[in-house]
Amino acid sequence: GIAEIPGLGVLDYQANESPSLVRKQKGIVSLAWCIWVLILLAGNVKSHIANIILFTTLNLQLDFTCAGVWANNTAIHKLGGWFGFFCGLSAMYNAATILLNEENFWFNLPVGNWYTPKVLETESDEVYREV
């Protein structure tokens, strides 16, 4: 990320460390991102399928990248890169669904709405009642 740009001091700080320690440090940062994206994925469970695919591929990308860094395995790291590629494709599709709607395009792009919230029909079904 931006912390690894030469001249910011992060790489200079890690220059004297052993490569295994640097891998562990990068793995901990990746693990924090894995947990954060998993929380975001849990928050999008009731969203449309295109969003769920986006956050699932992002989470898999971070998981495999973290595992590849910690294990020093380039095959696992490359698998994370492929999930990142598909995450980018799904992100572009999600952006297209926002921009290309019936207001400024001829039709809506399908997003896979699978969850329909329960609509309250009467006042007795209301969740909040006056006491």
CYANA upper distance limits for C-alpha pairs under 8 A (distance plus 0.5 A):
  1 GLY  CA      5 ILE  CA      8.00
  3 ALA  CA      8 LEU  CA      7.30
  3 ALA  CA     10 VAL  CA      6.55
  3 ALA  CA     11 LEU  CA      8.41
  4 GLU  CA      8 LEU  CA      7.95
  4 GLU  CA     10 VAL  CA      6.63
  4 GLU  CA     11 LEU  CA      6.40
  5 ILE  CA     10 VAL  CA      8.33
  5 ILE  CA     11 LEU  CA      8.00
  6 PRO  CA     10 VAL  CA      8.29
  6 PRO  CA     11 LEU  CA      6.98
  6 PRO  CA     12 ASP  CA      8.35
  7 GLY  CA     11 LEU  CA      8.38
  7 GLY  CA     12 ASP  CA      8.28
  9 GLY  CA     13 TYR  CA      6.48
 10 VAL  CA     14 GLN  CA      6.91
 11 LEU  CA     15 ALA  CA      6.48
 12 ASP  CA     16 ASN  CA      8.31
 13 TYR  CA     17 GLU  CA      8.42
 14 GLN  CA     22 VAL  CA      7.12
 17 GLU  CA     21 LEU  CA      6.97
 17 GLU  CA     22 VAL  CA      7.06
 18 SER  CA     22 VAL  CA      6.92
 19 PRO  CA     23 ARG  CA      6.66
 20 SER  CA     24 LYS  CA      6.76
 21 LEU  CA     25 GLN  CA      6.69
 22 VAL  CA     26 LYS  CA      6.72
 23 ARG  CA     27 GLY  CA      6.48
 23 ARG  CA     69 VAL  CA      6.38
 23 ARG  CA     70 TRP  CA      6.31
 23 ARG  CA     72 ASN  CA      8.18
 24 LYS  CA     28 ILE  CA      6.71
 24 LYS  CA     69 VAL  CA      8.21
 24 LYS  CA     70 TRP  CA      6.43
 25 GLN  CA     29 VAL  CA      7.04
 26 LYS  CA     30 SER  CA      6.68
 26 LYS  CA     66 CYS  CA      8.37
 26 LYS  CA     69 VAL  CA      7.73
 27 GLY  CA     31 LEU  CA      6.48
 27 GLY  CA     66 CYS  CA      5.71
 27 GLY  CA     67 ALA  CA      7.97
 27 GLY  CA     69 VAL  CA      6.49
 27 GLY  CA     70 TRP  CA      6.09
 28 ILE  CA     32 ALA  CA      6.80
 28 ILE  CA     66 CYS  CA      8.47
 29 VAL  CA     33 TRP  CA      7.06
 30 SER  CA     34 CYS  CA      6.70
 30 SER  CA     62 LEU  CA      7.06
 30 SER  CA     63 ASP  CA      8.27
 30 SER  CA     65 THR  CA      8.03
 30 SER  CA     66 CYS  CA      5.79
 31 LEU  CA     35 ILE  CA      6.80
 31 LEU  CA     62 LEU  CA      8.26
 31 LEU  CA     63 ASP  CA      7.90
 31 LEU  CA     66 CYS  CA      6.78
 32 ALA  CA     36 TRP  CA      6.79
 33 TRP  CA     37 VAL  CA      6.60
 33 TRP  CA     62 LEU  CA      7.61
 34 CYS  CA     38 LEU  CA      6.64
 34 CYS  CA     59 ASN  CA      6.49
 34 CYS  CA     62 LEU  CA      6.13
 34 CYS  CA     63 ASP  CA      6.54
 35 ILE  CA     39 ILE  CA      6.86
 36 TRP  CA     40 LEU  CA      6.90
 37 VAL  CA     41 LEU  CA      6.55
 37 VAL  CA     55 PHE  CA      7.47
 37 VAL  CA     58 LEU  CA      7.87
 37 VAL  CA     59 ASN  CA      6.34
 38 LEU  CA     42 ALA  CA      6.70
 38 LEU  CA     55 PHE  CA      8.38
 38 LEU  CA     59 ASN  CA      6.88
 39 ILE  CA     43 GLY  CA      6.81
 40 LEU  CA     44 ASN  CA      6.91
 40 LEU  CA     55 PHE  CA      7.82
 41 LEU  CA     45 VAL  CA      7.00
 41 LEU  CA     52 ILE  CA      7.22
 41 LEU  CA     55 PHE  CA      5.94
 41 LEU  CA     56 THR  CA      7.30
 44 ASN  CA     48 HIS  CA      8.46
 44 ASN  CA     51 ASN  CA      7.50
 44 ASN  CA     52 ILE  CA      6.92
 45 VAL  CA     52 ILE  CA      7.13
 46 LYS  CA    115 TYR  CA      6.43
 47 SER  CA     51 ASN  CA      7.01
 47 SER  CA     52 ILE  CA      7.52
 47 SER  CA    113 ASN  CA      7.88
 47 SER  CA    114 TRP  CA      8.49
 47 SER  CA    115 TYR  CA      7.62
 48 HIS  CA     52 ILE  CA      7.12
 48 HIS  CA    111 VAL  CA      6.48
 48 HIS  CA    112 GLY  CA      6.01
 48 HIS  CA    113 ASN  CA      5.17
 48 HIS  CA    114 TRP  CA      6.83
 48 HIS  CA    115 TYR  CA      7.81
 49 ILE  CA     53 ILE  CA      6.62
 49 ILE  CA    111 VAL  CA      6.60
 49 ILE  CA    112 GLY  CA      5.51
 49 ILE  CA    113 ASN  CA      6.88
 49 ILE  CA    114 TRP  CA      7.54
 50 ALA  CA     54 LEU  CA      6.74
 50 ALA  CA     90 SER  CA      7.59
 50 ALA  CA     93 TYR  CA      8.44
 50 ALA  CA     94 ASN  CA      7.02
 50 ALA  CA    111 VAL  CA      5.76
 50 ALA  CA    112 GLY  CA      7.06
 51 ASN  CA     55 PHE  CA      6.81
 51 ASN  CA     94 ASN  CA      7.49
 52 ILE  CA     56 THR  CA      6.44
 53 ILE  CA     57 THR  CA      6.53
 53 ILE  CA     87 CYS  CA      8.37
 53 ILE  CA     90 SER  CA      7.52
 54 LEU  CA     58 LEU  CA      6.68
 54 LEU  CA     87 CYS  CA      6.09
 54 LEU  CA     90 SER  CA      5.93
 54 LEU  CA     91 ALA  CA      6.58
 54 LEU  CA     94 ASN  CA      8.50
 55 PHE  CA     59 ASN  CA      6.46
 55 PHE  CA     87 CYS  CA      8.21
 56 THR  CA     60 LEU  CA      6.64
 57 THR  CA     61 GLN  CA      6.48
 57 THR  CA     83 PHE  CA      6.14
 57 THR  CA     84 GLY  CA      7.33
 57 THR  CA     86 PHE  CA      7.27
 57 THR  CA     87 CYS  CA      5.59
 58 LEU  CA     62 LEU  CA      6.78
 58 LEU  CA     83 PHE  CA      7.53
 58 LEU  CA     84 GLY  CA      6.80
 58 LEU  CA     87 CYS  CA      6.06
 59 ASN  CA     63 ASP  CA      6.53
 60 LEU  CA     64 PHE  CA      6.53
 60 LEU  CA     80 GLY  CA      7.32
 60 LEU  CA     83 PHE  CA      6.91
 61 GLN  CA     65 THR  CA      6.53
 61 GLN  CA     79 LEU  CA      8.15
 61 GLN  CA     80 GLY  CA      4.77
 61 GLN  CA     81 GLY  CA      6.90
 61 GLN  CA     82 TRP  CA      8.00
 61 GLN  CA     83 PHE  CA      5.33
 61 GLN  CA     84 GLY  CA      5.65
 61 GLN  CA     87 CYS  CA      8.37
 62 LEU  CA     66 CYS  CA      6.44
 62 LEU  CA     80 GLY  CA      7.11
 63 ASP  CA     67 ALA  CA      6.67
 63 ASP  CA     80 GLY  CA      7.75
 64 PHE  CA     68 GLY  CA      6.39
 64 PHE  CA     76 ILE  CA      6.39
 64 PHE  CA     77 HIS  CA      6.53
 64 PHE  CA     79 LEU  CA      7.08
 64 PHE  CA     80 GLY  CA      5.08
 65 THR  CA     69 VAL  CA      6.59
 65 THR  CA     76 ILE  CA      7.40
 65 THR  CA     77 HIS  CA      5.30
 65 THR  CA     78 LYS  CA      8.21
 65 THR  CA     79 LEU  CA      8.24
 65 THR  CA     80 GLY  CA      5.40
 65 THR  CA     81 GLY  CA      7.80
 66 CYS  CA     70 TRP  CA      6.69
 66 CYS  CA     77 HIS  CA      8.23
 67 ALA  CA     71 ALA  CA      6.43
 67 ALA  CA     76 ILE  CA      7.43
 67 ALA  CA     77 HIS  CA      7.80
 68 GLY  CA     72 ASN  CA      6.03
 68 GLY  CA     73 ASN  CA      5.39
 68 GLY  CA     74 THR  CA      6.68
 68 GLY  CA     75 ALA  CA      7.86
 68 GLY  CA     76 ILE  CA      5.31
 68 GLY  CA     77 HIS  CA      4.84
 68 GLY  CA     80 GLY  CA      8.45
 69 VAL  CA     73 ASN  CA      7.30
 69 VAL  CA     74 THR  CA      8.49
 69 VAL  CA     77 HIS  CA      7.24
 73 ASN  CA     77 HIS  CA      6.89
 74 THR  CA     78 LYS  CA      6.48
 75 ALA  CA     79 LEU  CA      6.75
 76 ILE  CA     80 GLY  CA      6.89
 77 HIS  CA     81 GLY  CA      6.97
 78 LYS  CA     82 TRP  CA      6.87
 79 LEU  CA     83 PHE  CA      6.93
 80 GLY  CA     84 GLY  CA      6.68
 81 GLY  CA     85 PHE  CA      6.75
 82 TRP  CA     86 PHE  CA      6.93
 83 PHE  CA     87 CYS  CA      6.51
 84 GLY  CA     88 GLY  CA      6.67
 85 PHE  CA     89 LEU  CA      6.96
 86 PHE  CA     90 SER  CA      6.69
 87 CYS  CA     91 ALA  CA      6.54
 88 GLY  CA     92 MET  CA      6.71
 89 LEU  CA     93 TYR  CA      6.82
 90 SER  CA     94 ASN  CA      6.62
 91 ALA  CA     95 ALA  CA      6.68
 92 MET  CA     96 ALA  CA      6.63
 93 TYR  CA     97 THR  CA      6.71
 94 ASN  CA     98 ILE  CA      7.03
 94 ASN  CA    111 VAL  CA      8.49
 95 ALA  CA     99 LEU  CA      6.87
 96 ALA  CA    100 LEU  CA      6.14
 96 ALA  CA    109 LEU  CA      8.33
 97 THR  CA    101 ASN  CA      7.06
 97 THR  CA    108 ASN  CA      7.45
 97 THR  CA    109 LEU  CA      5.94
 97 THR  CA    110 PRO  CA      8.08
 97 THR  CA    111 VAL  CA      7.86
 99 LEU  CA    104 ASN  CA      8.21
100 LEU  CA    104 ASN  CA      6.81
100 LEU  CA    105 PHE  CA      5.82
100 LEU  CA    107 PHE  CA      7.95
100 LEU  CA    108 ASN  CA      6.85
100 LEU  CA    109 LEU  CA      7.44
101 ASN  CA    105 PHE  CA      5.92
101 ASN  CA    106 TRP  CA      7.89
101 ASN  CA    107 PHE  CA      6.46
101 ASN  CA    108 ASN  CA      5.06
101 ASN  CA    109 LEU  CA      7.50
102 GLU  CA    106 TRP  CA      6.20
102 GLU  CA    107 PHE  CA      5.48
102 GLU  CA    108 ASN  CA      6.11
120 LEU  CA    125 ASP  CA      6.44
120 LEU  CA    126 GLU  CA      7.05
121 GLU  CA    125 ASP  CA      7.38
122 THR  CA    126 GLU  CA      7.73
